Amino acid sequence: AGEPVALVVAESRYVAEDATALVDVEYDVLPGVNDVLAALDPAAPKAHCGADSNVAARVPIVVGDVDAAFASAPHVYRETLKLHRGGPFFIECRGAVAAFEEMSGTLTFYAASQGSHRLKRALLDMFDFADHQVRVITPDVGGGFGPKGSFYPEYSAISAAAIELGRPVKWIEDRRENFLATHQERDQVWELEIAVDDAARILGVRGRLLHETGAYVPWGIVLPWISATTVPGPYVVPNFRIEFLSIFTNKIQTTPVRGAGRPQAVVAMERLLDRVARELRLDRAEVRRRNFIRPEQMPYKVGIVFRDGRPVTYDSGDYPTCMARALDHAGYATFPQRQADARSQGRYLGLGIANAVEATGLGPYEGATVRVSTTGKITLYTGATPQGQSHKTTLAQIAADQLGVDIDAVNVVTADTSTIALGMGTFAARTAVNAGSSTHVAACEVAAKAKKIAAGMLEVAETDLELTEGYVQVRGVPGMRKSLREIAVKSIGMPGFSMAGGMDPGLESTAYFKPDQSAYSNSTHVCEVEVDVETGMVRVLRHTVMHDCGRVINPMVVEGQIVGGVAHGIGNGLFERLVFDEGAQPLTTNLGEYLLPLATDMPPVDVHHMETPSPLNPLGIKGAGEGGTIGCIAAVLSAVEDALASFGVHITESPIEPARIVELLGDKAWRLER
């Protein structure tokens, strides 16, 4: 299961690597289990000795009278889908540096993490330190995608080594370790049925989700719960029953990877809808139109409970318009002619559609401190942990808007536990919603305090003042003003004097935004591909995304997130698969065996924004970090199936690799070409 068994410490990595050859470990080899279906067999080896079964959890999620809906349905279709395991495989692998200062008894810990404060709490518990004895710092991280949010055994091991040796200890994961030990995801089997009426309207969905958790459950049942509750998506599903099983195997444990169970659920629902369209001979987009939740139904209660224990209630969105615009940008109306023209040349084009809804801005909170020093410098502190999402740009922009300064005037310090007391970190498309909102609130409070102090200094009413270019000035009278530096000096008071107006000292404010529920983003993906029927190679020609994340703070930042997510989704849909032998030993242990999309594999990605503001936070924001991936895989699979429709090929797995396409085609393509 990718567990470290020994720690070797040396003056250099080279010496440490050589020294590992001196470590002999004797193992009692036990039979392993590497597949969820095999793990359910009562006679299968048990991942944990002494356990009665390999089932870690079994949870039903039910809405309505499902059996009655299916009994009366004129059409019922069944699908079994397999989504193979993949990983995060960020540019920067995991790593950490621990340094212990014996005189003060303090541990300073640098980590490529997604949550400094959560990591600090784990170290406090591990070593029974007082709060002031541990400081965790996360510099900018080279990609996280979810697994860097976990607490790994290596972190406690190098901390213990630093404490024991009284010297700083550094550990950097190499790529082979990354394949063997970093948490992974996607591994699921879905057995589903959909019931529809003669007009293709959904009457019910039911089935079973088999989720492979690996050897342990570090995140409990979060992943399968998210998957199961994501299935309805933007559609009206009046009757719904999914029983999910979280199943132990001897493989590396699964924890959230970009999308966190949602891409699998979108594949499941969108594959069902494509099946309905094919069986009833209807246009795929039309089937989706007939089943959309309408904008006038918002806020829409789905009837199920999300992983945070709150009812799933979509706060805002216009799903029909989102898809209509995406199809228009993708040239959906003219695609049949393009497809026919290509066929006349012996080329096979396909187009896929997928719609997705994503719960973003998960709680419980995120904080921000906005401080204007007596030098006039503005600093924003937050527990958010950037991994390439341009947090500093976005948060500085939010603060600057309220303080009337240029964005470059705001210095943003992230993920240092010594600068802000509490934080949750960056994961689950939550930072813009939570850290953005707390930044907005804190900056507004600083602006209000600056006006109050300046009003006293200028002997005018607060309502007559505005913040602009680093000054608080009387509106329309530029000469009557005080700089933020002057106001900050005034705010700390003078020795022996009372604070004016009984205000707290300092020109600063700390705010924590605590969302009552998730804000739901949505997207439509339209993917156009060409399939070489002789080799099975798939070339993505174009990918269109219409994305609604509420109010967009910085369009370039959001577009970067979406394009990156699409790259991740294309890889998941076409290339990325981790392979294990029958004993659960990993066979895919390097980037020569695990294929990631190259720049040459990427199509033009056409990103467009809708803005239906969320009523749940002061900025109207919804998250955007995972929207590029969540709907992408389903659209890719749909497009490949559409390209091969004349051969009767049906896609039921991801990734759909060239060898598998050739296998599905059999000799059909050979006979057709001749």
C-alpha positions as CSV (number, residue, x, y, z in Angstrom):
1,A,0.0,0.0,0.0
2,G,2.9,2.3,-0.4
3,E,3.8,2.5,3.2
4,P,7.3,3.7,4.3
5,V,9.0,1.1,6.6
6,A,12.4,2.7,7.4
7,L,14.0,6.1,7.7
8,V,17.6,6.6,6.6
9,V,19.2,10.0,7.5
10,A,22.5,11.1,6.1
11,E,24.5,14.2,5.2
12,S,23.4,14.1,1.6
13,R,20.7,12.3,-0.4
14,Y,23.4,10.4,-2.3
15,V,24.7,8.9,0.9
16,A,21.2,8.2,2.2
17,E,20.3,6.4,-1.1
18,D,23.4,4.2,-0.8
19,A,22.7,3.5,2.8
20,T,19.3,2.1,2.1
21,A,21.1,-0.9,0.5
22,L,22.3,-1.8,4.1
23,V,18.7,-2.0,5.3
24,D,17.3,-5.6,5.2
25,V,13.6,-6.0,5.8
26,E,12.0,-9.5,6.2
27,Y,8.4,-9.7,5.1
28,D,5.9,-12.4,5.7
29,V,4.2,-12.5,2.2
30,L,0.4,-12.6,2.4
31,P,-2.0,-12.9,-0.4
32,G,-3.3,-9.5,-1.6
33,V,-6.5,-8.3,-3.3
34,N,-6.3,-5.6,-6.0
35,D,-9.8,-5.2,-7.4
36,V,-13.2,-4.2,-5.9
37,L,-15.1,-6.9,-7.6
38,A,-12.6,-9.6,-6.5
39,A,-12.6,-8.1,-3.0
40,L,-16.3,-8.6,-2.6
41,D,-15.9,-12.4,-3.0
42,P,-16.3,-13.9,0.5
43,A,-13.4,-16.2,-0.3
44,A,-11.1,-13.3,-1.3
45,P,-8.0,-12.4,0.8
46,K,-8.7,-9.8,3.4
47,A,-6.8,-6.5,3.1
48,H,-6.8,-6.4,6.9
49,C,-6.0,-9.6,8.8
50,G,-8.9,-10.6,11.0
51,A,-11.5,-8.7,9.2
52,D,-14.8,-10.4,8.2
53,S,-14.9,-8.7,4.8
54,N,-13.2,-6.1,2.7
55,V,-16.2,-3.7,2.9
56,A,-15.2,-0.6,4.9
57,A,-18.6,1.1,4.6
58,R,-22.0,0.6,2.9
59,V,-24.3,3.6,2.6
60,P,-27.6,4.0,0.8
61,I,-28.7,7.4,-0.5
62,V,-32.4,7.4,-1.4
63,V,-34.9,9.9,-2.7
64,G,-38.6,9.1,-3.6
65,D,-40.2,5.8,-4.4
66,V,-37.6,4.3,-6.7
67,D,-39.0,0.9,-7.2
68,A,-42.4,2.2,-8.1
69,A,-40.9,4.6,-10.6
70,F,-39.0,1.7,-12.3
71,A,-42.0,-0.6,-12.2
72,S,-44.1,1.9,-14.2
73,A,-41.4,3.1,-16.5
74,P,-41.8,2.3,-20.3
75,H,-38.0,2.3,-20.8
76,V,-35.3,1.1,-18.5
77,Y,-31.6,0.9,-19.5
78,R,-28.7,-0.5,-17.6
79,E,-25.0,0.4,-17.7
80,T,-21.9,-1.0,-16.0
81,L,-19.0,1.4,-16.0
82,K,-15.4,1.1,-14.9
83,L,-13.2,4.1,-14.1
84,H,-9.6,3.0,-13.7
85,R,-7.2,4.4,-11.2
86,G,-5.1,7.5,-11.8
87,G,-3.0,9.9,-9.8
88,P,-2.1,13.5,-9.3
89,F,1.5,13.5,-10.6
90,F,2.2,17.2,-10.0
91,I,5.4,18.8,-11.3
92,E,6.7,19.2,-7.7
93,C,6.6,16.0,-5.7
94,R,5.9,15.9,-2.0
95,G,8.6,17.4,0.3
96,A,9.3,18.9,3.7
97,V,12.0,20.4,5.8
98,A,11.9,20.2,9.6
99,A,14.1,22.2,12.0
100,F,14.0,22.0,15.8
101,E,15.3,24.9,18.0
102,E,16.2,23.2,21.3
103,M,16.5,26.3,23.4
104,S,13.0,27.6,22.6
105,G,11.6,24.1,22.0
106,T,10.0,25.1,18.7
107,L,9.6,23.1,15.6
108,T,9.5,24.9,12.2
109,F,8.2,22.8,9.4
110,Y,8.2,23.7,5.7
111,A,6.0,21.5,3.5
112,A,4.6,21.2,0.0
113,S,1.1,21.0,1.5
114,Q,-2.5,22.1,0.8
115,G,-3.2,23.1,4.4
116,S,-0.6,24.5,6.8
117,H,-2.9,24.8,9.7
118,R,-4.2,21.3,9.4
119,L,-0.7,20.0,9.2
120,K,0.2,22.0,12.3
121,R,-2.6,20.5,14.2
122,A,-1.5,17.0,13.3
123,L,2.1,17.7,14.4
124,L,0.8,19.2,17.7
125,D,-1.1,16.0,18.4
126,M,1.8,13.8,17.3
127,F,4.4,15.4,19.6
128,D,2.1,16.8,22.3
129,F,3.5,20.3,21.8
130,A,1.9,23.6,22.9
131,D,0.5,25.7,20.1
132,H,3.4,28.2,20.1
133,Q,5.9,25.4,19.7
134,V,5.0,24.5,16.1
135,R,5.1,26.8,13.0
136,V,4.2,25.4,9.6
137,I,5.0,27.3,6.4
138,T,3.9,26.3,3.0
139,P,5.6,28.3,0.2
140,D,4.1,28.4,-3.3
141,V,3.5,24.7,-4.2
142,G,4.1,23.2,-7.6
143,G,0.7,21.6,-8.0
144,G,-1.4,19.8,-5.3
145,F,-4.6,18.4,-6.9
146,G,-5.8,17.0,-3.6
147,P,-3.3,14.4,-2.3
148,K,-1.0,17.1,-0.8
149,G,-3.8,17.8,1.6
150,S,-3.2,14.5,3.4
151,F,-0.9,14.0,6.4
152,Y,1.7,11.4,5.5
153,P,3.9,9.3,7.8
154,E,7.0,10.9,6.3
155,Y,6.1,14.3,7.9
156,S,6.1,12.9,11.5
157,A,9.2,10.8,10.7
158,I,11.4,13.7,9.6
159,S,10.1,15.9,12.4
160,A,11.1,13.2,14.9
161,A,14.5,13.0,13.2
162,A,15.0,16.7,13.4
163,I,14.1,16.7,17.1
164,E,16.3,13.7,17.9
165,L,19.3,14.9,15.9
166,G,19.0,18.6,16.7
167,R,19.6,19.4,13.1
168,P,17.4,20.4,10.1
169,V,16.2,17.4,8.1
170,K,15.0,17.6,4.5
171,W,13.0,15.0,2.6
172,I,12.0,15.3,-1.1
173,E,10.0,12.6,-2.7
174,D,11.4,11.3,-5.9
175,R,9.1,10.3,-8.8
176,R,9.2,6.6,-8.1
177,E,8.2,7.3,-4.5
178,N,5.5,9.5,-5.9
179,F,4.0,6.6,-7.8
180,L,4.4,4.2,-4.9
181,A,3.2,6.2,-2.0
182,T,1.3,9.4,-2.9
183,H,-2.5,9.0,-2.7
184,Q,-4.4,8.3,-5.8
185,E,-8.1,8.3,-7.1
186,R,-10.8,7.5,-9.7
187,D,-10.9,3.7,-9.0
188,Q,-14.7,2.9,-9.2
189,V,-17.2,0.5,-10.7
190,W,-20.8,1.7,-11.3
191,E,-23.8,-0.6,-11.9
192,L,-26.6,1.7,-12.8
193,E,-30.1,1.8,-14.3
194,I,-32.1,4.7,-15.6
195,A,-35.9,4.8,-16.1
196,V,-37.4,7.3,-18.5
197,D,-40.8,7.9,-20.1
198,D,-41.6,8.0,-23.8
199,A,-40.4,11.7,-24.0
200,A,-37.0,10.7,-22.4
201,R,-37.8,12.4,-19.2
202,I,-36.0,10.9,-16.2
203,L,-38.3,8.9,-13.9
204,G,-35.5,7.5,-11.7
205,V,-31.9,6.4,-11.4
206,R,-30.8,3.5,-9.2
207,G,-27.7,1.4,-8.8
208,R,-24.6,0.6,-6.9
209,L,-21.2,2.3,-6.6
210,L,-18.2,0.2,-5.7
211,H,-15.5,2.6,-4.6
212,E,-12.0,1.3,-4.0
213,T,-10.5,3.0,-0.9
214,G,-7.2,1.2,-1.0
215,A,-5.6,-0.1,2.2
216,Y,-6.9,2.6,4.5
217,V,-9.5,5.3,4.7
218,P,-7.6,8.6,5.6
219,W,-10.6,10.6,4.3
220,G,-13.3,8.3,5.5
221,I,-16.2,7.9,3.0
222,V,-15.8,11.5,1.6
223,L,-15.0,10.3,-2.0
224,P,-17.9,7.8,-2.6
225,W,-20.3,10.1,-0.8
226,I,-19.4,13.0,-3.2
227,S,-19.6,10.7,-6.1
228,A,-23.1,9.3,-5.2
229,T,-24.5,12.8,-4.5
230,T,-23.1,14.3,-7.7
231,V,-25.0,11.9,-10.0
232,P,-28.2,13.9,-10.4
233,G,-26.2,16.9,-11.6
234,P,-28.2,19.6,-13.4
235,Y,-31.1,17.3,-14.0
236,V,-34.5,16.7,-12.4
237,V,-34.2,13.1,-10.9
238,P,-37.4,12.6,-8.9
239,N,-36.5,9.1,-7.7
240,F,-33.0,8.2,-6.8
241,R,-31.2,5.4,-5.0
242,I,-27.5,4.8,-5.0
243,E,-25.9,2.4,-2.5
244,F,-22.2,3.0,-2.3
245,L,-19.7,0.5,-0.9
246,S,-16.2,1.7,0.2
247,I,-14.0,-1.4,-0.3
248,F,-10.5,-2.2,1.0
249,T,-7.8,-3.5,-1.2
250,N,-4.0,-3.7,-0.7
251,K,-3.4,-0.8,-3.1
252,I,-2.4,2.8,-2.2
253,Q,-5.3,4.5,-0.5
254,T,-7.5,6.8,-2.5
255,T,-8.1,10.4,-1.5
256,P,-9.4,13.4,-3.5
257,V,-7.7,14.1,-6.8
258,R,-8.9,17.1,-8.9
259,G,-12.7,16.7,-9.0
260,A,-12.8,14.5,-5.9
261,G,-15.2,11.8,-7.1
262,R,-17.3,14.1,-9.2
263,P,-15.8,13.3,-12.6
264,Q,-16.8,9.6,-12.1
265,A,-20.3,10.6,-11.3
266,V,-20.6,12.8,-14.3
267,V,-19.4,10.0,-16.5
268,A,-22.0,7.8,-15.0
269,M,-25.0,10.2,-15.6
270,E,-23.9,11.4,-19.0
271,R,-23.3,7.9,-20.2
272,L,-26.8,7.0,-19.2
273,L,-28.2,10.0,-21.0
274,D,-26.3,9.2,-24.2
275,R,-27.7,5.6,-23.9
276,V,-31.3,7.1,-23.6
277,A,-30.7,9.3,-26.7
278,R,-29.4,6.4,-28.7
279,E,-32.2,3.9,-27.7
280,L,-35.0,6.5,-28.3
281,R,-33.3,7.9,-31.4
282,L,-33.3,11.4,-30.0
283,D,-30.7,14.2,-30.3
284,R,-28.4,14.0,-27.3
285,A,-28.7,17.7,-26.5
286,E,-32.5,17.5,-26.7
287,V,-32.6,14.7,-24.1
288,R,-30.6,16.9,-21.7
289,R,-32.8,19.9,-22.4
290,R,-35.9,18.0,-21.5
291,N,-34.4,17.1,-18.1
292,F,-32.7,20.3,-17.0
293,I,-33.6,22.0,-13.7
294,R,-35.0,25.4,-14.8
295,P,-33.5,28.7,-13.5
296,E,-36.8,29.7,-12.1
297,Q,-36.7,26.6,-9.8
298,M,-33.6,28.0,-8.0
299,P,-32.8,27.5,-5.2
300,Y,-33.4,23.9,-6.0
301,K,-33.5,21.2,-3.3
302,V,-32.2,17.9,-4.7
303,G,-33.4,15.9,-1.7
304,I,-30.1,14.3,-0.7
305,V,-27.5,15.2,1.9
306,F,-24.0,16.2,0.9
307,R,-20.7,15.2,2.5
308,D,-20.8,18.2,4.9
309,G,-24.1,17.0,6.4
310,R,-26.2,19.7,4.8
311,P,-28.9,19.2,2.2
312,V,-27.9,19.5,-1.4
313,T,-29.5,22.8,-2.5
314,Y,-28.4,24.5,-5.7
315,D,-28.2,28.2,-4.9
316,S,-28.2,29.6,-8.5
317,G,-27.6,28.7,-12.1
318,D,-29.1,28.6,-15.6
319,Y,-28.3,25.2,-16.9
320,P,-30.3,25.3,-20.2
321,T,-28.6,28.6,-21.2
322,C,-25.2,27.3,-20.3
323,M,-25.5,24.3,-22.6
324,A,-27.1,26.3,-25.4
325,R,-24.2,28.8,-25.4
326,A,-21.6,26.0,-25.3
327,L,-23.2,24.2,-28.2
328,D,-23.4,27.4,-30.2
329,H,-19.7,28.2,-29.6
330,A,-18.8,24.6,-30.5
331,G,-20.7,24.7,-33.8
332,Y,-23.0,21.9,-32.7
333,A,-25.6,22.7,-35.4
334,T,-23.1,22.3,-38.2
335,F,-21.2,19.3,-36.8
336,P,-23.3,16.6,-38.6
337,Q,-22.1,18.1,-41.9
338,R,-18.5,18.3,-40.8
339,Q,-18.8,14.7,-39.6
340,A,-20.2,13.6,-42.9
341,D,-17.6,15.4,-44.9
342,A,-14.9,13.7,-42.9
343,R,-16.4,10.3,-43.3
344,S,-16.3,10.8,-47.1
345,Q,-12.6,11.2,-46.7
346,G,-12.2,8.1,-44.5
347,R,-11.9,10.1,-41.3
348,Y,-14.0,9.5,-38.1
349,L,-15.0,12.6,-36.2
350,G,-17.1,12.5,-33.0
351,L,-18.6,15.1,-30.7
352,G,-19.4,14.7,-27.0
353,I,-21.5,16.7,-24.6
354,A,-21.4,16.7,-20.8
355,N,-23.0,18.8,-18.1
356,A,-21.8,19.1,-14.6
357,V,-22.6,20.7,-11.3
358,E,-20.0,21.2,-8.6
359,A,-20.3,21.9,-4.9
360,T,-17.7,24.6,-4.2
361,G,-16.6,26.8,-1.3
362,L,-16.8,24.1,1.3
363,G,-16.6,25.1,5.0
364,P,-16.1,25.3,7.8
365,Y,-14.2,28.6,7.3
366,E,-11.3,30.5,5.9
367,G,-9.7,33.6,7.4
368,A,-7.9,36.7,6.3
369,T,-6.1,39.6,8.1
370,V,-5.7,42.9,6.3
371,R,-3.2,45.2,8.0
372,V,-1.9,48.6,7.2
373,S,1.4,49.2,8.9
374,T,2.7,52.5,10.2
375,T,4.9,52.7,7.1
376,G,1.7,52.6,5.0
377,K,2.5,49.1,3.7
378,I,-0.6,46.9,3.2
379,T,-0.3,43.2,4.0
380,L,-2.9,40.5,3.7
381,Y,-2.5,37.2,5.7
382,T,-4.5,34.1,5.0
383,G,-4.4,30.4,5.6
384,A,-5.0,29.6,1.9
385,T,-2.2,27.6,0.3
386,P,-1.5,28.4,-3.4
387,Q,-0.5,25.6,-5.7
388,G,-0.6,27.5,-9.0
389,Q,-4.1,29.0,-8.7
390,S,-3.0,32.7,-8.5
391,H,-4.4,33.1,-5.0
392,K,-2.2,36.1,-4.4
393,T,-3.3,37.9,-7.5
394,T,-7.0,37.3,-6.8
395,L,-6.9,38.1,-3.1
396,A,-4.8,41.2,-3.6
397,Q,-7.3,42.4,-6.2
398,I,-10.2,41.9,-3.8
399,A,-8.5,43.8,-1.0
400,A,-7.2,46.6,-3.4
401,D,-10.7,47.2,-4.7
402,Q,-11.9,48.1,-1.2
403,L,-8.9,50.0,-0.1
404,G,-8.6,52.2,-3.2
405,V,-5.1,51.2,-4.0
406,D,-3.3,49.5,-6.9
407,I,-3.2,45.7,-6.8
408,D,0.6,45.8,-6.5
409,A,0.3,47.8,-3.2
410,V,-1.1,44.7,-1.5
411,N,1.4,42.1,-0.3
412,V,-0.2,38.7,0.3
413,V,1.3,36.3,2.8
414,T,-0.2,32.8,2.6
415,A,0.0,29.6,4.5
416,D,2.2,30.6,7.5
417,T,0.7,29.6,10.8
418,S,2.5,32.3,12.7
419,T,0.7,35.1,10.8
420,I,-3.0,34.0,11.2
421,A,-4.4,31.8,14.0
422,L,-6.7,29.5,12.0
423,G,-7.0,28.3,8.5
424,M,-8.2,25.3,6.4
425,G,-6.1,25.6,3.3
426,T,-6.8,25.2,-0.4
427,F,-8.8,22.3,-1.7
428,A,-12.3,21.6,-3.2
429,A,-12.5,24.8,-5.2
430,R,-13.1,26.8,-1.9
431,T,-10.5,29.6,-1.8
432,A,-12.1,32.3,-3.9
433,V,-15.4,31.8,-2.0
434,N,-14.0,31.6,1.5
435,A,-10.6,33.4,1.5
436,G,-12.0,35.8,-1.1
437,S,-15.0,36.6,1.1
438,S,-13.0,36.9,4.3
439,T,-10.6,39.2,2.5
440,H,-13.5,41.3,1.2
441,V,-15.0,41.6,4.7
442,A,-11.7,42.4,6.4
443,A,-10.7,45.0,3.8
444,C,-14.2,46.6,4.1
445,E,-13.7,46.9,7.8
446,V,-10.2,48.4,7.4
447,A,-11.6,50.9,4.9
448,A,-14.4,51.8,7.3
449,K,-12.0,52.3,10.2
450,A,-9.7,54.4,8.0
451,K,-12.6,56.7,7.1
452,K,-13.6,57.0,10.7
453,I,-10.1,58.0,11.8
454,A,-9.6,60.3,8.9
455,A,-13.0,62.0,9.5
456,G,-11.7,63.0,12.9
457,M,-8.4,64.2,11.6
458,L,-10.0,66.2,8.8
459,E,-13.1,67.3,10.8
460,V,-15.5,66.1,8.2
461,A,-18.3,63.4,8.1
462,E,-17.3,59.9,7.2
463,T,-19.9,59.9,4.4
464,D,-17.9,62.7,2.7
465,L,-14.8,60.5,2.3
466,E,-13.5,58.1,-0.3
467,L,-10.4,55.9,-0.5
468,T,-8.3,56.4,-3.6
469,E,-4.6,56.0,-4.5
470,G,-3.5,55.3,-1.0
471,Y,-5.4,58.2,0.6
472,V,-8.6,58.9,2.3
473,Q,-9.8,62.2,0.9
474,V,-12.9,64.4,0.9
475,R,-14.9,63.5,-2.2
476,G,-14.4,66.2,-4.8
477,V,-11.7,68.0,-2.8
478,P,-8.4,66.3,-3.5
479,G,-6.4,68.6,-1.3
480,M,-8.2,67.5,1.8
481,R,-6.8,64.1,2.5
482,K,-4.8,61.8,4.7
483,S,-2.6,59.0,3.6
484,L,-3.1,55.5,4.9
485,R,0.3,55.8,6.5
486,E,-0.8,58.8,8.5
487,I,-4.0,57.1,9.5
488,A,-2.2,53.9,10.5
489,V,0.1,56.0,12.8
490,K,-2.9,57.7,14.3
491,S,-4.6,54.3,14.8
492,I,-2.0,53.0,17.3
493,G,-2.4,56.0,19.6
494,M,0.1,57.9,21.7
495,P,1.6,56.9,25.1
496,G,-0.5,58.2,28.0
497,F,-3.5,59.2,25.8
498,S,-6.9,57.5,25.3
499,M,-7.8,55.8,22.0
500,A,-10.1,58.1,20.0
501,G,-13.6,56.9,20.0
502,G,-12.7,53.9,22.0
503,M,-11.5,52.1,18.9
504,D,-9.3,49.0,19.0
505,P,-5.7,50.0,18.1
506,G,-4.2,49.4,14.7
507,L,-5.5,49.8,11.2
508,E,-6.2,46.1,10.6
509,S,-9.0,43.6,10.7
510,T,-9.3,39.8,10.8
511,A,-12.4,38.2,9.3
512,Y,-13.5,34.5,9.0
513,F,-16.0,33.6,6.4
514,K,-18.2,30.7,7.4
515,P,-20.4,29.4,4.6
516,D,-23.8,28.0,5.5
517,Q,-23.6,25.6,2.5
518,S,-21.8,25.0,-0.7
519,A,-22.1,27.4,-3.7
520,Y,-22.8,25.3,-6.8
521,S,-20.9,26.1,-10.0
522,N,-21.8,24.4,-13.3
523,S,-20.4,23.8,-16.7
524,T,-21.0,22.4,-20.1
525,H,-18.2,20.6,-22.0
526,V,-18.3,20.0,-25.7
527,C,-15.5,17.9,-27.1
528,E,-14.7,17.2,-30.7
529,V,-12.3,14.3,-31.6
530,E,-11.0,12.3,-34.5
531,V,-10.3,8.6,-34.1
532,D,-7.9,6.6,-36.2
533,V,-9.8,3.3,-36.6
534,E,-6.7,1.4,-37.5
535,T,-4.5,2.4,-34.6
536,G,-7.2,3.4,-32.0
537,M,-5.4,6.8,-31.5
538,V,-7.7,9.6,-30.5
539,R,-6.9,13.2,-31.4
540,V,-8.9,15.9,-29.6
541,L,-9.6,18.6,-32.2
542,R,-11.3,21.1,-30.1
543,H,-12.8,21.5,-26.6
544,T,-15.4,24.1,-25.6
545,V,-16.3,24.9,-22.0
546,M,-19.1,27.2,-20.9
547,H,-18.5,27.7,-17.2
548,D,-20.5,29.5,-14.5
549,C,-18.6,30.2,-11.3
550,G,-20.7,33.2,-10.3
551,R,-19.1,36.6,-10.4
552,V,-15.6,36.3,-12.0
553,I,-13.0,38.3,-10.1
554,N,-10.2,37.8,-12.6
555,P,-11.1,36.2,-16.0
556,M,-7.5,35.2,-16.8
557,V,-7.1,33.3,-13.5
558,V,-10.3,31.4,-14.1
559,E,-9.5,30.6,-17.7
560,G,-6.1,29.3,-16.6
561,Q,-7.8,27.0,-14.0
562,I,-10.3,25.7,-16.6
563,V,-7.7,25.1,-19.3
564,G,-5.5,23.2,-16.8
565,G,-8.5,21.2,-15.7
566,V,-9.3,20.3,-19.2
567,A,-5.7,19.0,-19.7
568,H,-6.2,16.8,-16.6
569,G,-9.6,15.6,-17.9
570,I,-8.2,14.7,-21.4
571,G,-5.4,12.7,-19.7
572,N,-7.9,10.9,-17.5
573,G,-10.2,10.1,-20.4
574,L,-7.5,8.9,-22.9
575,F,-4.2,8.0,-21.3
576,E,-3.8,7.9,-17.5
577,R,-4.1,4.5,-15.9
578,L,-2.2,3.0,-13.0
579,V,-1.8,-0.8,-13.4
580,F,-1.3,-3.3,-10.6
581,D,-0.6,-7.1,-10.6
582,E,-2.9,-9.7,-9.0
583,G,-1.1,-9.2,-5.6
584,A,-1.7,-5.4,-5.8
585,Q,1.9,-4.6,-6.6
586,P,2.2,-1.5,-8.7
587,L,3.4,-2.0,-12.3
588,T,3.2,1.6,-13.3
589,T,6.0,3.4,-11.5
590,N,7.3,6.1,-13.8
591,L,6.2,8.6,-16.4
592,G,7.4,6.3,-19.2
593,E,4.7,3.9,-18.3
594,Y,2.0,6.3,-17.0
595,L,1.1,8.6,-19.9
596,L,0.3,12.2,-19.3
597,P,-1.0,14.5,-22.1
598,L,1.7,16.6,-23.8
599,A,1.3,20.1,-25.1
600,T,1.0,18.4,-28.5
601,D,-2.0,16.4,-27.3
602,M,-3.9,19.5,-26.2
603,P,-6.5,21.0,-28.5
604,P,-7.5,24.6,-28.6
605,V,-9.6,25.1,-25.5
606,D,-12.4,27.6,-26.0
607,V,-13.4,28.9,-22.5
608,H,-16.5,31.1,-22.0
609,H,-18.0,32.5,-18.8
610,M,-21.5,32.8,-17.6
611,E,-22.2,34.8,-14.4
612,T,-25.1,33.8,-12.2
613,P,-24.0,35.3,-8.8
614,S,-24.3,33.2,-5.7
615,P,-26.5,34.7,-3.0
616,L,-24.4,32.9,-0.4
617,N,-21.4,35.2,-0.1
618,P,-20.8,39.0,-0.4
619,L,-18.9,38.7,-3.7
620,G,-21.4,36.3,-5.4
621,I,-18.5,33.9,-6.1
622,K,-18.6,30.2,-6.8
623,G,-15.4,28.0,-7.1
624,A,-13.6,27.3,-10.4
625,G,-10.7,25.1,-9.5
626,E,-12.1,21.8,-10.6
627,G,-14.7,22.7,-13.3
628,G,-12.3,22.1,-16.1
629,T,-11.9,18.4,-15.2
630,I,-15.3,17.4,-13.8
631,G,-17.2,17.4,-17.0
632,C,-14.3,16.8,-19.4
633,I,-13.8,13.1,-19.1
634,A,-17.5,12.4,-19.8
635,A,-17.4,14.7,-22.9
636,V,-14.3,12.9,-24.2
637,L,-15.8,9.4,-23.8
638,S,-19.0,10.6,-25.5
639,A,-17.1,12.0,-28.4
640,V,-15.1,8.8,-29.0
641,E,-18.3,6.8,-28.9
642,D,-19.9,9.2,-31.4
643,A,-17.0,8.9,-33.7
644,L,-17.3,5.1,-33.7
645,A,-21.1,4.9,-33.7
646,S,-21.2,3.3,-37.2
647,F,-19.2,0.4,-35.8
648,G,-21.6,-0.1,-32.9
649,V,-18.9,0.6,-30.3
650,H,-20.1,1.4,-26.8
651,I,-17.7,3.1,-24.4
652,T,-18.1,1.9,-20.7
653,E,-14.7,2.7,-19.2
654,S,-12.1,5.4,-18.7
655,P,-9.5,5.9,-19.9
656,I,-10.4,4.6,-23.3
657,E,-6.9,3.7,-24.6
658,P,-5.9,3.0,-28.2
659,A,-5.4,-0.7,-27.6
660,R,-8.9,-0.9,-26.1
661,I,-10.5,0.9,-29.0
662,V,-8.8,-1.5,-31.4
663,E,-10.1,-4.4,-29.3
664,L,-13.7,-3.0,-29.3
665,L,-13.5,-2.5,-33.1
666,G,-12.3,-6.0,-33.7
667,D,-12.2,-6.6,-37.4
668,K,-15.1,-4.2,-38.2
669,A,-12.8,-1.4,-39.2
670,W,-10.6,-3.7,-41.3
671,R,-13.6,-5.0,-43.2
672,L,-15.1,-1.6,-43.7
673,E,-11.8,-0.2,-45.1
674,R,-11.8,-3.0,-47.6
